[in-house]
């Protein structure tokens, strides 16, 4: 049976919200990685209308790379280029060689090379068929009722009542939403909460770094007005077998994270009077 331990570290309420526009990644510095210049429209696009220019300044979408050991700032990778405006949103990951990052939803998934951060990005394998259909949905991690694996081969649907979800419970949704959610994939799975938890809503789903496991966060209110959470963990590589389920008193929401080998899952849990970190050990 999977076990968990509670970290002693507490997190201030003001630091609980993650910044989607300035995603923080940690990485060991390599030779040849330099600070990238920002994509400022003033000098590079004097003849283009402002609406057509990529945003610049402190609110422009970018990914910050820092050193793993000392936290030293290495580079900011802008994701708004001359012809494409990619929102990092939830998921940002490194390539296998560590020389690039991947981010963007299913329609805008791109590889950004660290050594040439200002150059136009390319589509990664598994997302190069975007011209044959209209893929939609978040990749790697999602709060919108569906999530696509980072290799682009699988998509998991989480039926719910959230607006925008491709499959809704007790409601009719446009069929093109479902078509767009599965476009370009080779396998599809529909997941439901286990028995006794059907009153909870699927809030968030996250694939492990190698796409071999999936964690789904369900949340809802108790009869006394408090929050309760269930984290469902699935073995994706074994025909979607449920690996473990963790019942948590309090709210977790989007605040979960995988270890590189997918044998640890961390969650930030908030109750009425405290916030703490939970780490679950998985087989």
MOLIN-V691128 format. One line per field, one symbol per residue. ss: DSSP state (h for helix, s for strand, l for the rest). psi: psi as a letter, one per 40 degrees, with the letter a starting at -180 (. if undefined). Layout:
# MOLIN-V691128
ss->???
psi->???
This chain:
# MOLIN-V691128
ss->llssssssssllhhhllllllsssssslllllllllllllhhhhlllllhhhlllllllllsssssslllllsssssslsllllsllllllssslllllssssllllllsssshhhlllllslllllllllllllllsslsslllssslllllssssllslllllllsllllllhhhhhhhhllllssssllllllllllssssssslllllssssssssslllllssssssssshhhllssssssssslsllllssslllllsssssssllllsssssssll
psi->hiiiihiehihideedhihdeghhihihiiiehihiiighedddfdeiiddeiiiiadehhihhhiiddeehhdihhhehadehghhdbdhhiiideeeiihiiaddehihhhdegdeihiihiieeeeeeeaghiiihdiiffeihiideedihhhghaehhehdhiheihihdddddddeheieiiihiiiiheeeeihhdiihiideeeihhhhiiiiideeiiiihhhhihdeffghhdihhhhhahdbegiiiidefeihihhhhadeihihhhhhi.
